[in-house]
């Protein structure tokens, strides 16, 4: 059985002509993209694979990837979600594992993006 790793990528994208997403006429939209990769895909080219898949998924929604604000491995025990989103980051990560496809959070405006808080914590392990 192949083990999967989940990654989270915070994206900034621009709507293209024909895009159905409209948040008060914003120039840019932000979303978290969750993607699961097999161990074989998680080598030195993992970031390129992630960005390629995220970019293709955005293009299918008529969005152009403008910037990647963050791209990191998602370890559930290290992430605390303090947003008011309907779906938690943990549930979105699980959906990405099940779907074996890119799963997006809801799209948000730049103003709302500024309110989002994600905390990545590193647990210290005490040695005996």
URQUIWO-V276161 format. One line per field, one symbol per residue. phi: phi as a letter, one per 40 degrees, with the letter a starting at -180 (. if undefined). A space follows every 50 residues. Layout:
phi: ???
This chain:
phi: .ccbbbbbbcbbbbcbdgcccabfgccbbbacbbabbcdcccccbdcccc cccccccccccgbbcbabcaaacbbdcbbbcbcbcccccccccccccccf acbbcccbccccdcccbbbbbbccbccc
